[in-house]
Amino acid sequence: FGNDIGIDKAGNIYVCGGEGAADPRAVLIKYLNDATGTQHWIKLEDWSSSGAFPTYFNALTFDAAKTSVYLTGVQGDYSGSIVSYAKYDTSNTVLGYYNFKISPDYAYTSEGKSIAVDDGFIYIAGNKYTPGSESEIFLMRCRKNGGFLWQEYFKGSSSGKGEVTSKNGIALGNGNNIFIAGSSYDTITGSNITTLKYSY
Protein backbone atom coordinates (compact mmCIF):
# COMPACT_ATOMS: atom_id res chain seq x y z
CA PHE A 1 0.00 0.00 0.00
CA GLY A 2 1.16 3.53 -0.79
CA ASN A 3 0.88 6.29 1.81
CA ASP A 4 2.78 9.28 0.41
CA ILE A 5 4.57 10.54 -2.69
CA GLY A 6 7.29 13.08 -3.50
CA ILE A 7 9.59 14.28 -6.31
CA ASP A 8 13.37 14.88 -6.20
CA LYS A 9 15.33 17.63 -7.99
CA ALA A 10 15.56 15.54 -11.20
CA GLY A 11 11.82 14.95 -11.30
CA ASN A 12 12.04 11.32 -10.18
CA ILE A 13 9.10 10.02 -8.14
CA TYR A 14 9.28 8.41 -4.69
CA VAL A 15 6.44 6.44 -3.09
CA CYS A 16 6.43 5.14 0.48
CA GLY A 17 4.14 2.81 2.35
CA GLY A 18 4.09 -0.85 3.33
CA GLU A 19 4.19 -4.33 1.81
CA GLY A 20 2.31 -7.35 3.12
CA ALA A 21 -0.99 -7.84 4.93
CA ALA A 22 -0.55 -9.11 8.50
CA ASP A 23 2.91 -7.75 9.36
CA PRO A 24 3.92 -5.36 6.56
CA ARG A 25 7.44 -4.21 5.81
CA ALA A 26 8.24 -0.57 5.12
CA VAL A 27 8.53 0.25 1.41
CA LEU A 28 10.28 3.05 -0.46
CA ILE A 29 10.17 2.97 -4.29
CA LYS A 30 11.87 5.27 -6.80
CA TYR A 31 10.44 5.72 -10.30
CA LEU A 32 12.45 7.48 -12.98
CA ASN A 33 11.26 10.65 -14.67
CA ASP A 34 10.96 9.04 -18.09
CA ALA A 35 8.18 8.28 -20.58
CA THR A 36 7.12 5.05 -18.86
CA GLY A 37 7.90 5.78 -15.22
CA THR A 38 10.48 3.00 -14.95
CA GLN A 39 10.92 1.55 -11.47
CA HIS A 40 14.55 2.35 -10.64
CA TRP A 41 14.79 0.66 -7.25
CA ILE A 42 12.75 -0.56 -4.29
CA LYS A 43 13.69 -0.77 -0.61
CA LEU A 44 11.92 -3.20 1.72
CA GLU A 45 12.77 -2.66 5.37
CA ASP A 46 11.78 -4.47 8.56
CA TRP A 47 13.33 -3.04 11.71
CA SER A 48 10.78 -4.66 14.02
CA SER A 49 11.63 -7.29 16.62
CA SER A 50 12.32 -10.56 14.76
CA GLY A 51 10.18 -9.39 11.86
CA ALA A 52 7.07 -10.25 13.88
CA PHE A 53 5.49 -6.81 13.99
CA PRO A 54 4.30 -4.31 11.35
CA THR A 55 6.74 -1.71 10.04
CA TYR A 56 5.68 0.87 7.44
CA PHE A 57 6.18 4.45 6.28
CA ASN A 58 3.36 6.99 6.44
CA ALA A 59 4.98 10.14 5.03
CA LEU A 60 8.05 11.44 3.23
CA THR A 61 9.67 14.77 2.45
CA PHE A 62 12.92 16.08 0.96
CA ASP A 63 15.60 18.48 2.13
CA ALA A 64 15.91 21.87 0.42
CA ALA A 65 18.35 20.50 -2.17
CA LYS A 66 16.01 17.54 -2.84
CA THR A 67 18.93 15.11 -2.64
CA SER A 68 17.90 13.30 0.57
CA VAL A 69 14.50 11.84 1.44
CA TYR A 70 13.20 11.73 5.02
CA LEU A 71 10.45 9.38 6.15
CA THR A 72 8.38 8.66 9.24
CA GLY A 73 6.05 5.85 10.20
CA VAL A 74 5.81 2.86 12.52
CA GLN A 75 8.19 0.26 13.85
CA GLY A 76 6.64 -2.78 15.52
CA ASP A 77 7.71 -3.58 19.06
CA TYR A 78 6.80 -6.09 21.77
CA SER A 79 5.06 -3.37 23.78
CA GLY A 80 3.07 -2.08 20.79
CA SER A 81 4.51 0.21 18.13
CA ILE A 82 6.87 3.17 18.16
CA VAL A 83 7.66 6.14 15.95
CA SER A 84 10.30 5.63 13.29
CA TYR A 85 12.37 8.11 11.28
CA ALA A 86 14.63 7.18 8.35
CA LYS A 87 16.85 9.05 5.91
CA TYR A 88 17.97 7.87 2.45
CA ASP A 89 19.90 9.37 -0.41
CA THR A 90 18.55 9.20 -3.96
CA SER A 91 20.66 6.08 -4.67
CA ASN A 92 18.73 4.12 -1.96
CA THR A 93 21.51 4.17 0.64
CA VAL A 94 20.24 4.32 4.22
CA LEU A 95 21.86 7.38 5.80
CA GLY A 96 20.18 6.90 9.18
CA TYR A 97 17.39 5.11 11.00
CA TYR A 98 16.04 6.05 14.41
CA ASN A 99 13.05 5.17 16.58
CA PHE A 100 11.42 6.92 19.52
CA LYS A 101 9.32 5.83 22.48
CA ILE A 102 6.82 8.62 23.03
CA SER A 103 7.15 9.87 26.62
CA PRO A 104 6.05 10.70 29.31
CA ASP A 105 4.70 7.15 29.38
CA TYR A 106 5.23 4.20 27.05
CA ALA A 107 2.35 4.40 24.59
CA TYR A 108 1.14 1.01 23.46
CA THR A 109 0.67 2.41 19.97
CA SER A 110 2.27 5.49 18.46
CA GLU A 111 3.16 6.40 14.90
CA GLY A 112 4.59 9.24 12.89
CA LYS A 113 2.00 10.54 10.42
CA SER A 114 3.72 13.56 8.83
CA ILE A 115 7.23 14.98 8.59
CA ALA A 116 8.94 18.26 7.70
CA VAL A 117 12.57 19.40 7.63
CA ASP A 118 14.46 22.68 7.76
CA ASP A 119 18.18 23.48 7.71
CA GLY A 120 19.14 21.33 10.69
CA PHE A 121 16.07 19.75 12.22
CA ILE A 122 13.28 17.22 11.70
CA TYR A 123 9.66 17.77 12.79
CA ILE A 124 7.35 14.77 13.14
CA ALA A 125 3.65 14.89 13.99
CA GLY A 126 1.64 11.80 14.75
CA ASN A 127 -0.70 9.90 17.02
CA LYS A 128 -0.24 8.47 20.49
CA TYR A 129 -2.67 5.87 21.83
CA THR A 130 -2.61 4.63 25.42
CA PRO A 131 -4.99 1.89 26.70
CA GLY A 132 -7.82 3.36 28.73
CA SER A 133 -7.19 6.89 27.47
CA GLU A 134 -8.15 9.03 24.50
CA SER A 135 -5.76 9.43 21.58
CA GLU A 136 -3.46 12.45 21.40
CA ILE A 137 -1.53 14.35 18.76
CA PHE A 138 2.19 14.66 19.39
CA LEU A 139 4.74 16.98 17.80
CA MET A 140 8.43 16.05 18.00
CA ARG A 141 11.55 18.01 17.09
CA CYS A 142 14.87 16.23 16.64
CA ARG A 143 18.19 16.72 14.90
CA LYS A 144 18.81 15.20 11.50
CA ASN A 145 21.19 12.73 13.16
CA GLY A 146 18.31 11.48 15.32
CA GLY A 147 19.12 13.47 18.45
CA PHE A 148 15.86 14.10 20.33
CA LEU A 149 15.14 17.71 21.37
CA TRP A 150 11.53 18.07 22.55
CA GLN A 151 7.93 17.00 22.07
CA GLU A 152 4.48 18.45 22.73
CA TYR A 153 1.02 16.90 23.09
CA PHE A 154 -2.53 17.95 22.32
CA LYS A 155 -5.32 15.92 23.92
CA GLY A 156 -8.35 17.70 22.51
CA SER A 157 -11.67 18.46 24.18
CA SER A 158 -11.87 18.77 27.95
CA SER A 159 -15.66 18.23 27.89
CA GLY A 160 -16.91 14.75 27.20
CA LYS A 161 -14.91 11.67 26.27
CA GLY A 162 -13.14 12.33 23.00
CA GLU A 163 -10.14 11.74 20.83
CA VAL A 164 -7.91 13.73 18.53
CA THR A 165 -5.71 12.44 15.72
CA SER A 166 -3.05 13.87 13.44
CA LYS A 167 -3.50 13.36 9.72
CA ASN A 168 -0.81 13.58 7.04
CA GLY A 169 -0.36 17.32 7.35
CA ILE A 170 2.46 19.43 8.81
CA ALA A 171 3.87 22.73 7.55
CA LEU A 172 6.69 25.01 8.70
CA GLY A 173 5.84 28.70 8.68
CA ASN A 174 7.81 31.89 9.13
CA GLY A 175 8.93 32.96 12.58
CA ASN A 176 9.51 29.44 13.95
CA ASN A 177 5.85 28.46 13.60
CA ILE A 178 4.62 24.91 12.96
CA PHE A 179 1.12 24.01 11.75
CA ILE A 180 -0.55 20.59 12.04
CA ALA A 181 -3.83 19.42 10.50
CA GLY A 182 -5.88 16.70 12.12
CA SER A 183 -9.30 15.72 13.34
CA SER A 184 -11.06 15.46 16.68
CA TYR A 185 -14.17 13.85 18.05
CA ASP A 186 -16.09 14.20 21.29
CA THR A 187 -19.55 13.33 22.52
CA ILE A 188 -20.57 17.01 22.69
CA THR A 189 -19.71 18.36 19.23
CA GLY A 190 -19.05 15.17 17.22
CA SER A 191 -16.38 15.19 14.49
CA ASN A 192 -14.34 18.34 13.88
CA ILE A 193 -11.41 19.57 11.81
CA THR A 194 -8.48 20.40 14.10
CA THR A 195 -5.69 22.83 13.17
CA LEU A 196 -2.84 23.43 15.59
CA LYS A 197 -0.15 26.10 15.66
CA TYR A 198 3.04 25.78 17.70
CA SER A 199 5.87 28.27 18.14
CA TYR A 200 9.36 27.47 19.35
Phi, psi and chi 1 to 4 in degrees:
 res  aa     phi    psi   chi1   chi2   chi3   chi4
   1 PHE       -  142.9   51.0   89.3      -      -
   2 GLY  -100.0  135.9      -      -      -      -
   3 ASN  -115.5  -25.9  -77.9  -25.5      -      -
   4 ASP  -156.8  164.7 -158.4    6.2      -      -
   5 ILE  -146.4  147.1 -170.8  169.1      -      -
   6 GLY  -154.2  168.8      -      -      -      -
   7 ILE  -129.9  133.7  -62.0  174.4      -      -
   8 ASP   -86.7 -175.0   68.1   14.0      -      -
   9 LYS   -67.6  -20.8   67.5  175.7 -176.9  178.3
  10 ALA   -92.8    1.8      -      -      -      -
  11 GLY    86.9    5.1      -      -      -      -
  12 ASN   -72.6  152.1  -59.2  -51.8      -      -
  13 ILE  -108.1  136.3  -58.4  162.3      -      -
  14 TYR  -122.0  133.3  -64.0   73.2      -      -
  15 VAL  -125.7  133.8  176.0      -      -      -
  16 CYS  -122.8  157.4   72.1      -      -      -
  17 GLY   171.2 -133.0      -      -      -      -
  18 GLY  -144.2  163.1      -      -      -      -
  19 GLU  -134.4  128.1 -178.8  -89.8  -22.5      -
  20 GLY   108.7  161.1      -      -      -      -
  21 ALA   -97.9  -62.8      -      -      -      -
  22 ALA   -73.6  -51.6      -      -      -      -
  23 ASP  -129.7   78.2  -62.6  -51.1      -      -
  24 PRO   -67.2  154.0   24.3  -34.3      -      -
  25 ARG   -98.5  151.7  -65.9  179.0  -68.5  174.2
  26 ALA   -70.1  141.2      -      -      -      -
  27 VAL  -127.0  135.9  175.8      -      -      -
  28 LEU  -133.3  123.5  176.8   62.7      -      -
  29 ILE  -121.6  139.5  -53.7  172.2      -      -
  30 LYS  -114.7  126.8  178.0 -179.2  178.5  179.5
  31 TYR  -110.7  138.1  -62.6   96.4      -      -
  32 LEU   -75.7  152.3  -63.6  179.1      -      -
  33 ASN   -84.2   71.7  179.0   21.9      -      -
  34 ASP  -130.2 -175.5   59.9   20.6      -      -
  35 ALA   -64.9  -27.5      -      -      -      -
  36 THR  -111.9   -0.4   59.5      -      -      -
  37 GLY    64.0   49.7      -      -      -      -
  38 THR   -59.6  132.7  -56.4      -      -      -
  39 GLN   -72.2  116.9 -179.9  177.9  -59.1      -
  40 HIS   -86.5  -44.4 -173.2   50.5      -      -
  41 TRP  -160.2  164.5   49.3 -105.6      -      -
  42 ILE  -139.4  136.0 -178.9  169.7      -      -
  43 LYS  -113.7  127.5  -66.7  -73.0  -71.8 -172.0
  44 LEU  -115.4  119.0  -62.1  173.4      -      -
  45 GLU  -122.3  142.6  -52.9  -77.4   15.6      -
  46 ASP  -141.0   98.5 -170.8   -9.3      -      -
  47 TRP   -98.0    9.8  -69.1  -67.8      -      -
  48 SER   -76.2  170.2   67.8      -      -      -
  49 SER   -68.4  112.3  -55.9      -      -      -
  50 SER    58.3   22.4  -56.7      -      -      -
  51 GLY    66.5   16.7      -      -      -      -
  52 ALA   -96.0    1.5      -      -      -      -
  53 PHE  -134.1  153.1  -59.7   94.8      -      -
  54 PRO   -66.3  140.4   22.9  -33.0      -      -
  55 THR  -136.5  125.6  -60.2      -      -      -
  56 TYR  -157.3  160.7   52.2   88.1      -      -
  57 PHE   -98.4  139.1  -66.1  130.3      -      -
  58 ASN  -103.6  -30.3  -79.0  -38.7      -      -
  59 ALA  -152.7  153.1      -      -      -      -
  60 LEU  -139.0  159.3   65.4   82.2      -      -
  61 THR  -155.3  170.8 -168.3      -      -      -
  62 PHE  -118.8  159.0  -70.5   86.5      -      -
  63 ASP   -73.8  176.7   58.1    9.0      -      -
  64 ALA   -61.3  -34.3      -      -      -      -
  65 ALA   -79.3  -10.9      -      -      -      -
  66 LYS    56.9   41.0  -67.2 -159.6  168.9 -176.2
  67 THR  -114.5  -10.0   56.4      -      -      -
  68 SER  -131.1  141.6  -63.6      -      -      -
  69 VAL  -112.4  134.9   57.8      -      -      -
  70 TYR  -115.6  137.9  -61.6   80.9      -      -
  71 LEU  -134.2  153.3  -57.3  102.5      -      -
  72 THR  -137.0  157.8 -169.5      -      -      -
  73 GLY   178.7 -132.4      -      -      -      -
  74 VAL  -131.0  138.2  172.4      -      -      -
  75 GLN  -119.5  126.3  174.6 -169.2  -56.5      -
  76 GLY   -66.3  149.7      -      -      -      -
  77 ASP  -152.0  158.4 -177.0   79.5      -      -
  78 TYR   -62.7  -25.9  -78.8  103.4      -      -
  79 SER   -93.3    3.2   62.4      -      -      -
  80 GLY   142.1 -117.5      -      -      -      -
  81 SER  -147.7  153.5   61.6      -      -      -
  82 ILE  -132.1  162.9   54.2 -178.1      -      -
  83 VAL   -76.2  134.6  175.9      -      -      -
  84 SER  -116.5  154.3   63.3      -      -      -
  85 TYR  -143.5  128.5  150.3   53.7      -      -
  86 ALA  -132.9  153.6      -      -      -      -
  87 LYS  -132.8  132.9  177.8 -177.5  177.8 -178.2
  88 TYR  -129.1  155.7  -65.4   80.8      -      -
  89 ASP   -92.8  177.4   65.1   17.2      -      -
  90 THR   -75.6   -3.1   55.1      -      -      -
  91 SER  -100.3   10.4  -62.2      -      -      -
  92 ASN    76.4   19.0   85.1    6.6      -      -
  93 THR   -81.4  130.9  -58.2      -      -      -
  94 VAL   -74.7  117.5 -179.9      -      -      -
  95 LEU   -94.0  -14.0  -58.2  178.2      -      -
  96 GLY   177.1  146.0      -      -      -      -
  97 TYR  -141.3  133.1  176.4   79.8      -      -
  98 TYR  -142.1  152.3  -48.7   92.8      -      -
  99 ASN  -136.0  156.7   56.7   68.9      -      -
 100 PHE  -136.7  129.2  -54.9   92.3      -      -
 101 LYS   -82.8  127.0  -76.8  -80.9 -169.0 -177.7
 102 ILE   -79.5  113.0  -58.8  -58.9      -      -
 103 SER   -85.4  169.2   61.2      -      -      -
 104 PRO   -80.9  -15.0   29.1  -34.9      -      -
 105 ASP  -119.4  171.4   54.6   19.5      -      -
 106 TYR   -86.1  101.3  -72.7  119.7      -      -
 107 ALA   -65.4  138.6      -      -      -      -
 108 TYR   -68.9  -32.9  -86.6   51.3      -      -
 109 THR  -139.8  125.4  -58.1      -      -      -
 110 SER  -148.4  148.0   55.2      -      -      -
 111 GLU  -153.2  144.6   60.7 -179.4  -62.8      -
 112 GLY   -77.7  130.8      -      -      -      -
 113 LYS  -111.0  -23.6  -62.8  -71.9  -72.9 -176.7
 114 SER  -152.7  155.9   53.4      -      -      -
 115 ILE  -146.1  144.5 -174.3  168.7      -      -
 116 ALA  -142.3  154.8      -      -      -      -
 117 VAL  -133.6  150.6  -58.6      -      -      -
 118 ASP  -127.0 -155.4   61.5   14.8      -      -
 119 ASP   -58.6  -38.7  -70.6  -19.8      -      -
 120 GLY  -133.9    2.2      -      -      -      -
 121 PHE  -136.5  159.2  -57.3   97.9      -      -
 122 ILE  -115.6  139.1  -53.8  -65.9      -      -
 123 TYR  -123.6  124.4  -55.1   84.6      -      -
 124 ILE  -123.9  128.9  -63.4  172.5      -      -
 125 ALA  -113.6  147.4      -      -      -      -
 126 GLY  -170.3 -162.0      -      -      -      -
 127 ASN  -117.4  144.3  -59.8  -28.8      -      -
 128 LYS  -126.5  124.1  170.2 -179.0  175.6  -73.0
 129 TYR  -120.8  128.6  -53.3   97.9      -      -
 130 THR  -123.6  132.7  -56.6      -      -      -
 131 PRO   -54.6  133.1  -26.3   35.0      -      -
 132 GLY    81.8    6.0      -      -      -      -
 133 SER  -134.9  162.1  178.6      -      -      -
 134 GLU   -73.6  160.6  -64.9   80.1   19.2      -
 135 SER   -74.7  156.8   61.3      -      -      -
 136 GLU  -133.4  154.4  -58.5  173.8   60.6      -
 137 ILE   -89.9  137.7  -72.3  175.7      -      -
 138 PHE  -119.3  153.0   72.9   83.3      -      -
 139 LEU  -127.3  127.0  171.2   64.5      -      -
 140 MET  -121.5  140.7  174.7 -169.3  -56.7      -
 141 ARG  -120.6  130.5 -173.1 -173.7 -168.0 -149.8
 142 CYS  -143.8  166.8   58.4      -      -      -
 143 ARG   -78.9  160.3  -59.0 -173.9 -170.7  -81.9
 144 LYS   -64.6  -19.9  -72.7 -175.2  176.8  178.9
 145 ASN   -87.5    8.9   65.2    1.3      -      -
 146 GLY    93.3   -2.0      -      -      -      -
 147 GLY   -67.8  120.1      -      -      -      -
 148 PHE   -73.6  138.6  174.2   82.0      -      -
 149 LEU  -114.6  -58.4  -66.9  172.2      -      -
 150 TRP  -162.1  166.8   52.3 -105.0      -      -
 151 GLN  -147.5  154.8   60.1 -165.9    8.9      -
 152 GLU  -130.9  158.4  -63.3  -71.5  -19.3      -
 153 TYR  -128.8  151.2  -60.0   93.9      -      -
 154 PHE  -134.7  120.0  179.1   73.7      -      -
 155 LYS   -98.3  -13.2 -161.8  164.5 -172.9  174.7
 156 GLY    94.3 -147.9      -      -      -      -
 157 SER   -63.6  140.7  174.1      -      -      -
 158 SER   -95.2   -4.8   59.5      -      -      -
 159 SER  -114.8  117.3   59.0      -      -      -
 160 GLY    84.2  153.3      -      -      -      -
 161 LYS   -70.3  129.1 -178.4  176.2  175.7   62.4
 162 GLY  -151.5 -179.0      -      -      -      -
 163 GLU  -148.2  156.9   62.7  177.9   22.1      -
 164 VAL  -138.2  139.0   59.4      -      -      -
 165 THR  -134.5  147.7   56.6      -      -      -
 166 SER   -89.8  133.9  169.1      -      -      -
 167 LYS   -97.5 -172.2  -58.8  -58.8 -177.0 -177.0
 168 ASN   -80.8   68.8  -71.3  -22.1      -      -
 169 GLY  -151.7  113.2      -      -      -      -
 170 ILE  -145.0  141.6 -174.4  171.5      -      -
 171 ALA  -142.2  141.5      -      -      -      -
 172 LEU   -98.1  125.5  -56.4 -179.1      -      -
 173 GLY  -105.0 -179.1      -      -      -      -
 174 ASN   -70.7  157.7  -64.5  -32.4      -      -
 175 GLY    68.0   33.4      -      -      -      -
 176 ASN    60.0   39.2  -64.0  -27.9      -      -
 177 ASN  -104.8  143.8  -67.2  -44.7      -      -
 178 ILE  -126.5  134.8  -53.5  168.8      -      -
 179 PHE  -120.3  137.1  -59.1   87.0      -      -
 180 ILE  -128.2  135.9  -58.8  170.6      -      -
 181 ALA  -107.1  138.3      -      -      -      -
 182 GLY  -158.3 -158.9      -      -      -      -
 183 SER  -142.7  157.4   62.7      -      -      -
 184 SER  -140.6  158.2   61.4      -      -      -
 185 TYR  -145.4  135.9  174.3   83.0      -      -
 186 ASP  -146.0  167.2   64.9   59.8      -      -
 187 THR   -73.5  -11.4   56.1      -      -      -
 188 ILE   -88.6  -52.1  -53.3  -60.1      -      -
 189 THR  -107.8   -7.9   62.4      -      -      -
 190 GLY    78.7 -143.5      -      -      -      -
 191 SER   -86.0  140.8  -63.0      -      -      -
 192 ASN  -142.7  151.1  -59.9  -81.4      -      -
 193 ILE   -78.5  135.2  -65.6  171.8      -      -
 194 THR  -120.4  126.0  -60.2      -      -      -
 195 THR  -123.6  126.2  -53.4      -      -      -
 196 LEU  -115.6  144.6  -55.3  177.8      -      -
 197 LYS  -125.5  129.0  177.2 -177.0  177.4 -178.2
 198 TYR  -120.4  148.2  -70.1   90.4      -      -
 199 SER  -124.7  146.9  -62.1      -      -      -
 200 TYR  -139.9      -   63.2   91.4      -      -
